[in-house]
């Protein structure tokens, strides 16, 4: 099983049921583009009652800045926002902020800190300002359980109006229009099953359920399509890559800004894919963008590496990565644990195996041997990990290297963690280095498109193509549905 079971989601351990097909990647700030959706609202079912439901996979953990999830603005004196706020030390907090008639009258901030980039999580914010008891006016649930502890608790006044359903207001997904500027997500966050209900204060069971066989796992349900959405309500399932803002409920679509077909992903609450693990960030200068799939660093005299969020101990697994900018010391391969600091290179690790771009050699435990071709900017390197036979192989632009002869590795049971992780590295060159990892949901353009033998993932090169020590082998995408069917 993976070292980090990816969250309270319908994972490989849960019974087969409804599957969410797609999510959407919203980027902004240091990712180089601002992606969001918006819609001007009409006559509401209610200006006092609504429910917001969404599944979210976070990008940022540390640092500063806010990540808007859902906001609405009538004018500078009347606006409301649900957002995630980064904290430089602990992680991040979820918050609600609202202003009506020029006065701030709505502030909630969780005491619970959110810092798991490997997991999908579900949030429901159910509001009814008609309620006489203040705490009943806003009910917030995460993964089916109500959040009751807040560090800031200014509940909206009785009968307070909400811009999320006000006639003429503009609603934004993954953006926030302030009085004098416009804010979007920093980095990239994934959202699935975004639902806005106008006129009802619903409970989490309208959107999800605890798994029958694994009762600690909260998962989506199919019945959301049968809900009553109200006049201004909408349902974003992100199934149409040419129209990601499509309202699956049949209402007016949201207008997309900066989004493209590549922002539609199959990384969802019911099939969670690996990304690079920002929690391994012992290196302060490394940056993670595009949903923790794009990794960049430039600091002379230090060593860096980034590993996958999911580790495996059995089965056959594939990932590929594109070297977007290169130096002379770029490596790609596997490791058993993350970097403790920025003073140790991966090539000196006992349980780390990687190939180096400038010579094509395999490095492990301060030794290296000839293996394959050199590679540089623009090349896509495939890594094939066979833990049924404890071998590793590499390919350059789809061609398996070393005539398909693998490199023997230590049985994962004898490593420090009992698992291997895919990883990309930069070793102390001081040059600008960027890797774009693809575990099945690429951040870079794919010209061909290949799924694994189970039908999961979208890769430039076929994970089953080629011979490996004279045999054909099926290597799979690193996702929870494959973990359930093929070990891990």
Sine and cosine of phi, psi and omega as CSV:
sin_phi,cos_phi,sin_psi,cos_psi,sin_omega,cos_omega
0.00,0.00,0.36,-0.93,0.00,-1.00
-0.92,0.38,0.47,-0.88,0.06,-1.00
-0.88,0.48,-0.64,0.77,0.10,-1.00
-0.92,-0.39,0.96,-0.28,0.13,-0.99
-0.93,0.36,0.86,-0.51,-0.25,-0.97
-0.95,0.31,0.94,0.35,0.31,-0.95
0.99,0.12,0.00,-1.00,0.06,-1.00
-0.98,0.19,0.96,0.29,-0.04,-1.00
-0.77,-0.64,0.22,-0.98,0.10,-1.00
-0.96,0.28,1.00,0.06,-0.13,-0.99
-1.00,-0.09,-0.21,-0.98,-0.01,-1.00
-0.90,0.44,-0.35,0.94,-0.03,-1.00
-0.99,0.12,-0.21,0.98,-0.07,-1.00
-1.00,-0.06,0.37,-0.93,0.02,-1.00
-0.91,0.41,0.48,-0.88,0.01,-1.00
-0.92,0.39,0.71,-0.70,-0.01,-1.00
-0.35,-0.94,-0.57,-0.82,0.00,-1.00
-0.88,0.47,0.70,-0.71,0.03,-1.00
-0.90,-0.44,0.77,-0.64,0.13,-0.99
-0.98,0.18,0.81,-0.58,-0.12,-0.99
-0.98,0.19,-0.63,0.77,-0.19,-0.98
-0.59,-0.81,0.38,-0.92,0.20,-0.98
-0.78,-0.63,0.05,-1.00,0.03,-1.00
-0.78,-0.63,0.69,-0.72,0.02,-1.00
-0.99,-0.10,0.87,-0.49,0.03,-1.00
-0.96,-0.27,0.86,-0.50,-0.06,-1.00
-0.90,-0.44,0.32,-0.95,0.05,-1.00
-0.09,-1.00,0.09,-1.00,0.06,-1.00
0.90,0.44,-0.88,-0.48,-0.14,-0.99
-0.97,0.24,0.02,1.00,0.08,-1.00
-0.99,0.15,-0.19,0.98,0.08,-1.00
1.00,-0.08,-0.04,1.00,0.04,-1.00
-0.49,-0.87,0.38,-0.92,0.00,-1.00
-0.91,-0.42,0.91,-0.42,-0.06,-1.00
-0.89,-0.46,0.76,-0.65,0.02,-1.00
-0.27,-0.96,-0.01,-1.00,0.06,-1.00
-0.70,-0.71,0.41,-0.91,0.02,-1.00
-0.45,-0.89,0.31,-0.95,-0.05,-1.00
-0.37,-0.93,0.73,-0.68,0.10,-1.00
-1.00,0.09,0.79,-0.62,-0.11,-0.99
-1.00,0.02,0.43,-0.90,0.03,-1.00
-0.95,-0.31,-0.46,-0.89,-0.02,-1.00
-0.89,0.46,0.84,-0.55,-0.10,-0.99
-0.99,0.14,0.34,-0.94,0.24,-0.97
-0.95,0.32,-0.62,0.78,0.05,-1.00
-0.46,-0.89,0.60,-0.80,0.11,-0.99
-0.99,-0.13,0.10,1.00,-0.08,-1.00
-0.80,-0.59,-0.21,0.98,-0.11,-0.99
-0.75,-0.66,0.78,-0.63,0.07,-1.00
-0.31,-0.95,0.25,-0.97,0.09,-1.00
-0.67,-0.74,0.72,-0.69,0.06,-1.00
-0.89,-0.45,0.78,-0.63,0.00,-1.00
-0.75,-0.66,0.71,-0.71,0.05,-1.00
-0.36,-0.93,0.49,-0.87,0.19,-0.98
-0.99,-0.17,0.64,-0.77,-0.18,-0.98
-0.63,-0.78,0.70,-0.71,0.12,-0.99
-0.85,-0.53,0.91,-0.42,-0.20,-0.98
-0.99,0.12,0.41,-0.91,0.05,-1.00
-0.97,-0.23,-0.88,0.48,-0.10,-0.99
-0.98,0.20,0.52,-0.86,0.09,-1.00
-0.85,-0.53,-0.77,0.63,-0.05,-1.00
-0.91,-0.42,0.06,-1.00,0.04,-1.00
0.97,-0.26,-0.49,-0.87,-0.02,-1.00
-0.66,-0.75,0.24,-0.97,0.03,-1.00
0.93,-0.38,0.25,-0.97,-0.06,-1.00
-0.89,-0.46,0.54,-0.84,0.06,-1.00
-0.87,-0.49,0.99,-0.17,-0.02,-1.00
-0.93,0.38,0.69,-0.72,0.08,-1.00
-0.99,-0.16,-0.78,0.62,-0.04,-1.00
-0.48,-0.88,0.77,-0.63,-0.02,-1.00
-0.62,-0.79,0.25,-0.97,0.09,-1.00
-0.50,-0.87,0.58,-0.82,-0.04,-1.00
-0.65,-0.76,0.84,-0.55,0.17,-0.99
-1.00,0.03,-0.74,0.67,0.14,-0.99
-0.36,-0.93,-0.09,-1.00,-0.10,-1.00
-0.90,0.43,-0.35,0.94,-0.02,-1.00
-0.99,-0.12,-0.07,1.00,-0.06,-1.00
-0.65,-0.76,0.98,-0.18,-0.05,-1.00
-0.36,-0.93,0.51,-0.86,-0.04,-1.00
-0.67,-0.75,0.51,-0.86,-0.06,-1.00
-0.49,-0.87,0.64,-0.76,0.24,-0.97
-0.95,-0.33,0.79,-0.61,-0.08,-1.00
-0.49,-0.87,0.31,-0.95,0.09,-1.00
-0.96,-0.27,0.77,-0.63,-0.08,-1.00
-0.91,-0.42,0.86,-0.50,-0.02,-1.00
-0.95,0.31,0.51,-0.86,0.08,-1.00
-0.82,-0.57,0.65,-0.76,-0.14,-0.99
-0.93,0.36,-0.33,0.94,-0.11,-0.99
-0.89,-0.45,-0.64,0.76,-0.22,-0.97
-0.97,-0.24,-0.42,0.91,-0.09,-1.00
0.67,-0.74,-0.90,-0.45,-0.01,-1.00
-0.37,-0.93,0.34,-0.94,-0.03,-1.00
-0.84,-0.55,0.53,-0.85,0.15,-0.99
-1.00,-0.03,0.63,-0.78,-0.08,-1.00
-0.62,-0.79,0.42,-0.91,0.20,-0.98
-0.83,-0.55,0.67,-0.74,0.04,-1.00
-0.66,-0.75,0.68,-0.73,0.00,-1.00
-0.56,-0.83,0.55,-0.84,0.04,-1.00
-0.76,-0.66,0.76,-0.65,0.05,-1.00
-0.78,-0.63,0.78,-0.63,0.00,-1.00
0.87,0.48,0.46,0.89,0.05,-1.00
1.00,0.02,-0.10,0.99,-0.02,-1.00
-0.90,-0.43,0.69,-0.73,0.06,-1.00
-0.95,0.32,0.85,-0.52,-0.05,-1.00
-0.73,-0.68,0.27,0.96,-0.09,-1.00
-0.45,-0.89,0.96,-0.30,0.07,-1.00
-0.60,-0.80,0.88,-0.48,0.13,-0.99
-0.77,-0.64,0.69,-0.72,0.05,-1.00
-0.67,-0.75,0.81,-0.58,-0.02,-1.00
-0.92,0.38,0.53,-0.85,0.20,-0.98
-1.00,0.06,-0.41,0.91,0.06,-1.00
-0.91,0.41,0.72,-0.69,-0.02,-1.00
-0.99,-0.17,0.66,-0.75,-0.03,-1.00
-0.93,-0.36,0.86,-0.51,-0.08,-1.00
-0.43,-0.90,0.59,0.80,0.03,-1.00
-0.89,-0.46,0.99,-0.13,-0.03,-1.00
-0.98,0.19,-0.08,1.00,-0.01,-1.00
-1.00,0.01,-0.21,0.98,-0.18,-0.98
-0.92,-0.39,0.53,-0.85,0.27,-0.96
-1.00,0.05,0.60,-0.80,0.06,-1.00
-0.70,-0.72,0.50,-0.87,-0.07,-1.00
-0.92,-0.39,0.74,-0.67,0.02,-1.00
-0.84,-0.54,0.68,-0.73,0.14,-0.99
-0.79,-0.61,0.83,-0.56,0.09,-1.00
-0.89,-0.45,0.93,-0.36,-0.09,-1.00
-0.92,-0.38,0.84,-0.54,-0.16,-0.99
-0.82,-0.57,0.71,-0.71,0.12,-0.99
-0.53,-0.85,0.99,-0.14,-0.06,-1.00
-0.98,0.22,-0.02,1.00,0.12,-0.99
-0.95,0.32,-0.33,0.94,-0.10,-1.00
-0.91,0.42,0.67,-0.74,0.00,-1.00
-0.96,0.29,-0.57,0.82,0.01,-1.00
-1.00,0.06,0.82,-0.57,-0.13,-0.99
-0.84,0.54,-0.68,0.73,-0.06,-1.00
-0.93,0.36,-0.28,0.96,0.06,-1.00
-1.00,0.08,-0.19,0.98,-0.03,-1.00
-0.96,0.27,-0.47,0.88,0.04,-1.00
-0.72,-0.70,0.87,-0.50,0.06,-1.00
-0.86,-0.52,0.82,-0.57,-0.09,-1.00
-0.89,-0.45,0.78,-0.63,-0.03,-1.00
-0.81,-0.58,0.62,-0.78,0.13,-0.99
-0.82,-0.57,0.81,-0.59,-0.01,-1.00
0.76,0.65,0.68,0.73,0.11,-0.99
1.00,0.06,-0.07,1.00,-0.06,-1.00
-0.88,-0.47,0.71,-0.71,-0.06,-1.00
-0.95,0.31,0.70,-0.71,0.13,-0.99
-1.00,0.08,0.81,-0.59,-0.06,-1.00
-0.86,-0.50,-0.09,1.00,-0.04,-1.00
-0.95,-0.33,0.87,-0.49,0.00,-1.00
-0.75,-0.66,0.62,-0.79,0.04,-1.00
-1.00,0.06,-0.39,0.92,0.10,-0.99
-0.82,-0.58,0.82,-0.57,-0.14,-0.99
-0.71,-0.71,0.95,0.32,0.18,-0.98
-0.97,-0.25,0.99,-0.13,0.01,-1.00
-0.98,0.22,0.50,-0.87,0.03,-1.00
-0.88,0.47,0.53,-0.85,0.00,-1.00
-0.92,0.40,0.33,-0.94,0.03,-1.00
-0.87,0.49,0.75,-0.66,-0.02,-1.00
0.93,0.35,0.31,0.95,0.06,-1.00
-0.90,0.43,0.55,-0.83,-0.02,-1.00
-1.00,0.00,0.50,-0.87,-0.06,-1.00
-0.89,-0.46,0.77,-0.63,0.03,-1.00
-0.94,0.33,-0.35,0.94,0.00,-1.00
-0.87,0.49,-0.32,0.95,0.01,-1.00
-0.73,-0.68,0.37,0.93,-0.05,-1.00
-0.99,0.13,0.64,-0.77,0.04,-1.00
-0.88,0.47,0.83,-0.56,0.03,-1.00
1.00,0.00,-0.15,0.99,0.04,-1.00
-0.97,0.24,0.33,-0.94,0.06,-1.00
-0.94,-0.34,0.83,-0.56,0.03,-1.00
-0.99,-0.12,0.66,-0.75,-0.03,-1.00
-0.83,-0.56,0.71,-0.71,0.19,-0.98
-0.98,-0.21,0.84,-0.55,0.00,-1.00
0.93,0.36,0.45,0.89,0.07,-1.00
-0.40,-0.92,0.26,-0.96,-0.02,-1.00
-0.54,-0.84,0.87,-0.49,0.06,-1.00
-1.00,-0.04,0.93,-0.37,0.03,-1.00
-1.00,0.03,-0.14,-0.99,-0.03,-1.00
-0.93,0.37,-0.50,0.86,-0.07,-1.00
-0.70,-0.71,0.11,0.99,-0.03,-1.00
-0.45,-0.89,-0.06,-1.00,-0.05,-1.00
-0.69,-0.72,0.81,-0.59,-0.04,-1.00
-0.91,-0.41,0.59,-0.81,0.07,-1.00
-0.72,-0.70,0.04,-1.00,0.08,-1.00
-0.87,0.49,0.60,-0.80,0.22,-0.98
-1.00,-0.07,0.75,-0.66,-0.04,-1.00
1.00,0.07,-0.87,-0.50,0.06,-1.00
-0.29,-0.96,0.70,-0.72,0.07,-1.00
-0.79,-0.62,0.52,-0.86,-0.01,-1.00
-0.98,-0.21,0.69,-0.72,0.05,-1.00
-0.79,-0.62,0.68,-0.73,0.07,-1.00
-0.73,-0.68,0.45,-0.89,0.11,-0.99
0.76,0.65,0.83,0.56,0.03,-1.00
-0.99,0.12,0.83,-0.56,-0.09,-1.00
-0.74,-0.67,0.75,-0.66,0.12,-0.99
-0.87,-0.49,0.84,-0.54,0.01,-1.00
-0.95,-0.32,0.87,-0.49,0.02,-1.00
-0.99,-0.14,0.92,-0.39,0.12,-0.99
0.95,-0.30,0.05,1.00,0.04,-1.00
-0.66,-0.75,0.61,-0.79,0.15,-0.99
-0.97,-0.23,0.99,-0.17,-0.13,-0.99
-0.99,-0.16,0.24,-0.97,0.07,-1.00
-0.98,-0.20,0.21,-0.98,-0.03,-1.00
-0.87,0.49,-0.44,0.90,-0.04,-1.00
-0.93,0.36,-0.14,0.99,0.15,-0.99
-0.97,0.26,-0.27,0.96,-0.13,-0.99
-0.82,-0.57,-0.37,0.93,-0.07,-1.00
-0.41,-0.91,0.02,-1.00,0.01,-1.00
-0.40,-0.92,0.38,-0.92,0.13,-0.99
-0.98,0.19,0.64,-0.77,-0.06,-1.00
-0.91,0.41,0.66,-0.75,-0.06,-1.00
-0.88,0.47,-0.63,0.77,-0.06,-1.00
-1.00,-0.08,-0.40,0.92,0.01,-1.00
-0.78,-0.62,0.99,0.15,-0.21,-0.98
-0.93,0.37,-0.05,1.00,0.11,-0.99
-1.00,-0.04,-0.08,1.00,-0.03,-1.00
-0.99,-0.16,0.86,-0.52,0.03,-1.00
-1.00,-0.10,0.74,-0.67,-0.09,-1.00
-0.66,-0.75,0.37,-0.93,0.00,-1.00
-0.94,0.33,0.36,-0.93,0.11,-0.99
-0.85,-0.53,0.40,-0.91,-0.05,-1.00
-0.98,0.21,-0.36,0.93,-0.16,-0.99
-0.93,0.38,-0.08,1.00,-0.01,-1.00
-0.87,0.49,-0.46,0.89,-0.02,-1.00
-0.91,0.42,-0.32,0.95,-0.03,-1.00
-0.99,-0.10,0.05,1.00,0.00,-1.00
-0.93,0.36,0.34,-0.94,0.16,-0.99
-1.00,-0.05,0.90,-0.44,-0.18,-0.98
-1.00,-0.02,-0.33,0.94,-0.04,-1.00
0.99,0.13,0.10,-1.00,-0.11,-0.99
-0.86,0.51,-0.69,0.72,-0.06,-1.00
-0.98,-0.21,0.07,1.00,-0.02,-1.00
-0.94,0.33,0.36,-0.93,0.05,-1.00
-0.40,-0.92,0.27,-0.96,-0.06,-1.00
-0.69,-0.72,0.91,-0.42,0.03,-1.00
-0.97,-0.23,0.94,-0.35,0.05,-1.00
-0.96,-0.26,-0.14,0.99,0.11,-0.99
0.87,0.50,0.48,0.88,-0.05,-1.00
-0.99,0.16,-0.35,0.94,-0.03,-1.00
-0.97,-0.22,0.96,-0.27,-0.07,-1.00
-0.92,0.40,-0.37,0.93,0.03,-1.00
-1.00,0.04,-0.15,0.99,-0.01,-1.00
-0.49,-0.87,0.94,0.34,-0.08,-1.00
-0.90,0.44,-0.38,0.92,0.02,-1.00
-1.00,0.05,0.21,0.98,-0.01,-1.00
-0.87,0.49,0.75,-0.66,0.10,-0.99
-1.00,0.07,0.96,-0.27,-0.05,-1.00
-0.92,0.38,-0.20,0.98,0.08,-1.00
-0.99,0.13,-0.17,0.99,0.05,-1.00
0.99,-0.15,0.04,1.00,0.03,-1.00
-0.99,0.12,-0.21,-0.98,0.02,-1.00
-0.92,0.39,0.77,-0.64,-0.01,-1.00
-0.91,0.40,0.42,-0.91,0.15,-0.99
-0.99,0.16,0.54,-0.84,0.05,-1.00
-0.99,0.11,0.73,-0.68,-0.02,-1.00
-1.00,-0.04,0.60,-0.80,0.09,-1.00
-0.80,-0.60,0.90,-0.43,0.09,-1.00
0.98,0.21,0.00,1.00,-0.03,-1.00
-1.00,0.05,0.50,-0.87,0.02,-1.00
-0.65,-0.76,0.16,-0.99,-0.05,-1.00
-0.84,0.54,-0.52,0.86,-0.02,-1.00
-0.92,0.38,-0.27,0.96,0.03,-1.00
-0.99,0.14,-0.10,1.00,0.16,-0.99
-0.99,0.11,0.81,-0.58,-0.06,-1.00
-0.86,-0.50,0.31,-0.95,0.16,-0.99
-0.97,-0.25,0.12,0.99,0.16,-0.99
-0.97,0.23,0.94,-0.34,-0.14,-0.99
-0.66,-0.75,0.11,-0.99,0.05,-1.00
-0.89,0.45,-0.31,0.95,0.02,-1.00
-0.96,-0.26,-0.07,1.00,0.15,-0.99
-0.48,-0.88,1.00,0.01,-0.12,-0.99
-1.00,0.10,0.84,-0.54,0.01,-1.00
-1.00,-0.09,0.47,-0.88,0.11,-0.99
-0.91,0.42,0.47,-0.88,0.22,-0.97
-0.73,-0.68,-0.07,-1.00,0.16,-0.99
-0.98,0.19,0.55,-0.83,-0.18,-0.98
-1.00,-0.09,0.97,-0.25,-0.01,-1.00
-0.92,0.38,-0.29,0.96,0.04,-1.00
-0.94,0.34,-0.27,0.96,0.07,-1.00
-0.99,0.14,0.15,0.99,-0.17,-0.98
-0.96,0.27,0.94,0.33,0.14,-0.99
-0.96,0.27,-0.27,0.96,-0.05,-1.00
-0.98,-0.18,0.92,-0.40,-0.12,-0.99
-0.93,0.37,-0.39,0.92,-0.08,-1.00
-1.00,-0.04,-0.06,1.00,0.03,-1.00
-0.97,0.24,0.64,-0.77,0.03,-1.00
-0.86,-0.51,0.60,-0.80,0.00,-1.00
-0.86,-0.51,0.84,-0.54,0.02,-1.00
-0.71,-0.70,-0.06,-1.00,0.00,-1.00
0.78,0.63,0.75,0.66,0.02,-1.00
0.93,0.37,0.56,0.83,-0.01,-1.00
0.90,0.44,0.54,0.84,0.09,-1.00
-0.94,-0.34,-0.36,0.93,0.02,-1.00
-0.95,-0.30,0.83,-0.56,-0.14,-0.99
-0.80,-0.60,0.81,-0.58,-0.06,-1.00
-0.73,-0.69,0.54,-0.84,0.06,-1.00
-0.41,-0.91,0.51,-0.86,0.13,-0.99
-0.40,-0.92,0.99,-0.17,0.10,-0.99
-0.47,-0.88,0.88,-0.47,-0.02,-1.00
-0.92,0.39,0.61,-0.79,0.12,-0.99
0.99,0.14,0.18,0.98,0.02,-1.00
-0.79,-0.62,0.34,-0.94,0.03,-1.00
-0.93,-0.37,0.60,-0.80,-0.06,-1.00
-0.66,-0.75,0.59,-0.81,0.26,-0.96
-0.43,-0.90,0.43,-0.90,0.00,-1.00
-0.77,-0.64,0.71,-0.70,-0.04,-1.00
-0.88,-0.47,0.21,-0.98,-0.01,-1.00
-0.94,0.33,0.44,-0.90,0.04,-1.00
-0.95,0.30,-0.37,0.93,-0.01,-1.00
-0.92,-0.38,0.75,-0.66,0.10,-0.99
-0.95,-0.31,0.45,-0.89,-0.08,-1.00
-0.74,-0.67,0.45,-0.89,-0.02,-1.00
-0.81,-0.59,-0.10,1.00,0.06,-1.00
-0.42,-0.91,0.19,-0.98,0.01,-1.00
1.00,-0.02,-0.02,-1.00,-0.01,-1.00
-0.86,-0.51,0.77,-0.63,-0.20,-0.98
-0.68,-0.73,0.52,-0.86,-0.03,-1.00
-0.72,-0.69,0.63,-0.78,0.28,-0.96
-0.53,-0.85,0.33,-0.94,0.03,-1.00
-0.72,-0.70,0.39,-0.92,0.01,-1.00
-0.56,-0.83,0.60,-0.80,0.02,-1.00
-0.98,-0.19,0.77,-0.64,0.06,-1.00
-1.00,0.08,0.98,-0.19,-0.10,-0.99
-0.99,0.15,-0.62,0.78,0.16,-0.99
-0.67,-0.75,0.63,-0.78,-0.22,-0.98
-0.79,-0.62,0.44,-0.90,0.22,-0.98
-0.84,-0.54,-0.46,-0.89,0.00,-1.00
-0.99,-0.17,0.01,1.00,-0.15,-0.99
-0.72,-0.69,0.77,0.64,0.00,-1.00
-0.97,-0.25,0.78,-0.63,-0.06,-1.00
-0.83,-0.55,0.40,-0.92,0.07,-1.00
-0.52,-0.85,0.69,-0.72,-0.03,-1.00
0.11,-0.99,-0.77,-0.64,-0.04,-1.00
-0.69,-0.72,0.36,-0.93,0.10,-0.99
-0.50,-0.87,0.24,-0.97,-0.01,-1.00
-0.98,-0.18,-0.26,0.97,0.02,-1.00
-0.40,-0.92,0.25,-0.97,-0.05,-1.00
-0.99,0.14,0.16,-0.99,-0.02,-1.00
-0.95,0.31,0.72,-0.70,0.06,-1.00
-0.98,0.22,-0.51,0.86,0.00,-1.00
-0.38,-0.92,-0.25,-0.97,-0.02,-1.00
-0.94,-0.34,0.48,0.88,-0.02,-1.00
-0.93,-0.38,-0.08,1.00,-0.04,-1.00
-0.89,-0.46,0.74,-0.67,0.01,-1.00
-1.00,0.05,0.49,-0.87,0.01,-1.00
-0.91,0.42,-0.53,0.85,-0.04,-1.00
-0.92,0.40,-0.24,0.97,0.06,-1.00
-1.00,-0.08,-0.05,1.00,-0.03,-1.00
-0.97,0.25,0.66,-0.76,0.00,-1.00
-0.90,0.44,-0.62,0.79,-0.05,-1.00
-0.92,-0.39,0.70,0.72,0.09,-1.00
-0.78,-0.63,0.75,-0.66,0.05,-1.00
-0.76,-0.65,0.80,-0.60,0.00,-1.00
-0.47,-0.88,0.37,-0.93,0.11,-0.99
-0.97,-0.24,0.47,-0.88,-0.08,-1.00
-0.95,-0.32,0.69,-0.73,-0.12,-0.99
-0.91,0.41,-0.58,0.82,-0.15,-0.99
-0.98,0.18,-0.28,0.96,0.03,-1.00
-0.71,-0.70,-0.18,0.98,0.00,-1.00
0.96,0.29,0.15,0.99,-0.03,-1.00
-0.99,0.14,0.38,-0.93,0.13,-0.99
-1.00,-0.05,0.74,-0.67,-0.01,-1.00
-0.90,-0.44,0.67,-0.75,0.07,-1.00
-0.31,-0.95,0.78,-0.62,0.15,-0.99
0.79,0.61,0.75,0.67,0.05,-1.00
0.94,0.34,0.19,0.98,0.05,-1.00
-0.84,-0.55,0.39,-0.92,0.06,-1.00
-0.58,-0.82,0.39,-0.92,0.01,-1.00
-0.56,-0.83,0.41,-0.91,-0.03,-1.00
-0.90,0.43,0.65,-0.76,-0.01,-1.00
-0.64,-0.77,-0.88,0.48,-0.12,-0.99
-0.55,-0.84,-0.33,-0.94,-0.05,-1.00
-0.98,0.22,0.37,-0.93,0.18,-0.98
-0.94,0.33,0.28,-0.96,0.05,-1.00
-0.54,-0.84,0.33,-0.95,-0.12,-0.99
-0.50,-0.87,-0.24,-0.97,-0.06,-1.00
-0.80,0.59,0.77,-0.64,0.02,-1.00
0.99,-0.11,-0.28,0.96,0.01,-1.00
-0.98,0.21,0.56,-0.83,0.07,-1.00
-0.94,-0.35,0.84,-0.54,-0.05,-1.00
-0.96,-0.27,0.82,-0.57,0.08,-1.00
-0.99,-0.10,0.62,-0.78,0.04,-1.00
-0.85,-0.53,0.82,-0.58,-0.04,-1.00
-0.90,-0.43,0.88,-0.48,-0.06,-1.00
-0.92,-0.40,0.93,-0.38,-0.01,-1.00
-0.96,-0.29,0.99,-0.15,-0.02,-1.00
-1.00,-0.05,0.05,1.00,0.19,-0.98
-0.99,0.15,-0.42,0.91,0.01,-1.00
-0.83,-0.56,0.03,1.00,0.01,-1.00
0.82,0.58,0.84,0.54,0.06,-1.00
-0.73,-0.68,0.44,-0.90,0.10,-0.99
-0.75,-0.66,0.59,-0.81,-0.01,-1.00
-0.73,-0.69,0.40,-0.92,0.09,-1.00
-0.76,-0.65,0.47,-0.88,0.11,-0.99
-0.77,-0.63,0.53,-0.85,0.11,-0.99
-0.92,-0.38,0.88,-0.47,0.00,-1.00
0.75,0.66,0.68,0.73,0.09,-1.00
1.00,-0.01,-0.16,0.99,0.00,-1.00
-0.99,-0.15,0.90,-0.43,0.01,-1.00
-0.91,0.42,0.76,-0.65,-0.10,-0.99
-1.00,0.09,0.22,-0.98,0.07,-1.00
0.85,0.52,0.57,0.82,0.01,-1.00
0.82,0.57,0.48,0.88,0.04,-1.00
0.98,0.20,0.14,0.99,0.04,-1.00
-1.00,0.10,0.82,-0.57,-0.07,-1.00
-0.99,0.10,0.19,-0.98,0.06,-1.00
-0.96,-0.29,0.78,-0.62,0.00,-1.00
-0.95,0.31,0.68,-0.73,0.03,-1.00
-0.81,-0.59,0.29,-0.96,0.01,-1.00
-0.92,0.38,0.64,-0.77,0.09,-1.00
-0.83,0.56,0.74,-0.67,-0.06,-1.00
-0.85,0.53,-0.45,0.89,0.01,-1.00
-0.89,0.45,-0.36,0.93,-0.02,-1.00
-0.99,-0.14,0.07,1.00,0.03,-1.00
-1.00,0.05,0.02,-1.00,-0.04,-1.00
-0.93,0.37,-0.54,0.84,-0.08,-1.00
-0.94,-0.34,-0.25,0.97,-0.07,-1.00
0.99,0.15,0.14,0.99,-0.04,-1.00
-0.62,-0.79,0.39,-0.92,0.19,-0.98
-0.91,-0.41,0.55,-0.84,0.02,-1.00
-0.84,-0.55,0.63,-0.78,0.19,-0.98
-0.93,0.37,0.52,-0.85,-0.02,-1.00
-0.46,-0.89,0.40,-0.92,0.15,-0.99
-0.82,-0.57,0.49,-0.87,-0.11,-0.99
-0.61,-0.79,0.25,-0.97,0.19,-0.98
-0.63,-0.77,0.78,-0.63,-0.11,-0.99
-0.92,-0.38,1.00,0.10,0.32,-0.95
0.90,0.43,0.27,0.96,-0.07,-1.00
-0.98,0.22,-0.49,0.87,-0.04,-1.00
1.00,0.07,-0.03,1.00,0.04,-1.00
-1.00,0.05,0.27,-0.96,0.05,-1.00
-0.96,0.29,0.83,-0.56,-0.05,-1.00
-0.78,-0.62,0.74,-0.68,0.07,-1.00
-0.67,-0.74,0.81,-0.58,0.16,-0.99
-0.94,-0.35,0.65,-0.76,0.15,-0.99
-0.89,-0.45,0.96,-0.29,-0.08,-1.00
-0.99,0.13,0.57,-0.82,0.06,-1.00
-0.75,-0.66,0.96,-0.27,0.09,-1.00
-1.00,-0.09,0.13,0.99,-0.01,-1.00
0.74,-0.67,-0.11,0.99,0.07,-1.00
-0.73,-0.68,1.00,0.06,-0.18,-0.98
-0.94,0.33,0.50,-0.86,0.17,-0.99
-0.99,-0.11,-0.18,0.98,0.02,-1.00
-0.93,-0.36,0.33,-0.94,-0.07,-1.00
-0.91,0.41,0.71,-0.70,0.05,-1.00
-0.97,-0.25,0.78,-0.62,-0.06,-1.00
-1.00,-0.02,-0.41,0.91,-0.06,-1.00
-0.92,-0.40,-0.87,0.49,0.01,-1.00
1.00,-0.04,0.95,-0.32,-0.01,-1.00
-0.67,-0.74,0.77,-0.64,0.13,-0.99
-1.00,-0.03,0.22,-0.97,0.08,-1.00
-0.99,0.17,-0.06,-1.00,-0.09,-1.00
-0.92,0.40,-0.32,0.95,0.05,-1.00
-1.00,-0.04,-0.08,1.00,0.01,-1.00
1.00,-0.02,0.23,0.97,-0.04,-1.00
-0.96,-0.28,0.54,-0.84,0.10,-1.00
1.00,0.01,0.28,-0.96,0.04,-1.00
-0.69,-0.72,0.97,-0.24,-0.10,-1.00
-0.88,-0.47,0.43,-0.90,0.11,-0.99
-0.92,0.40,-0.62,0.78,-0.05,-1.00
-0.85,-0.52,0.54,-0.84,-0.07,-1.00
-0.93,0.37,0.86,-0.51,-0.01,-1.00
-0.90,0.43,-0.27,0.96,-0.01,-1.00
-0.97,-0.23,0.04,1.00,-0.05,-1.00
-0.99,0.14,0.68,-0.73,0.05,-1.00
0.95,-0.30,0.15,-0.99,0.09,-1.00
-0.90,-0.43,0.56,-0.83,-0.12,-0.99
-0.77,-0.64,0.95,-0.30,-0.16,-0.99
0.79,0.61,0.71,0.71,0.10,-0.99
0.98,0.18,0.06,1.00,-0.06,-1.00
-0.82,-0.57,0.42,-0.91,0.15,-0.99
-1.00,0.09,0.65,-0.76,-0.01,-1.00
-0.63,-0.78,0.59,-0.81,0.09,-1.00
-0.99,-0.15,0.91,-0.41,0.08,-1.00
-0.98,-0.21,0.64,-0.76,-0.18,-0.98
-0.93,-0.38,0.39,-0.92,0.11,-0.99
-0.93,0.38,0.54,-0.84,-0.04,-1.00
-1.00,0.07,1.00,0.06,-0.01,-1.00
-0.62,-0.78,0.28,-0.96,-0.16,-0.99
-0.93,0.37,-0.53,0.85,0.05,-1.00
-0.91,0.41,-0.58,0.82,0.08,-1.00
-0.95,0.30,-0.54,0.84,0.05,-1.00
-0.88,0.48,-0.59,0.80,-0.03,-1.00
-0.95,0.30,-0.57,0.82,-0.09,-1.00
-1.00,-0.05,-0.35,0.94,-0.17,-0.99
-0.74,-0.67,0.47,0.88,0.02,-1.00
0.99,0.11,-0.70,-0.72,-0.05,-1.00
0.92,-0.38,0.00,0.00,0.00,0.00
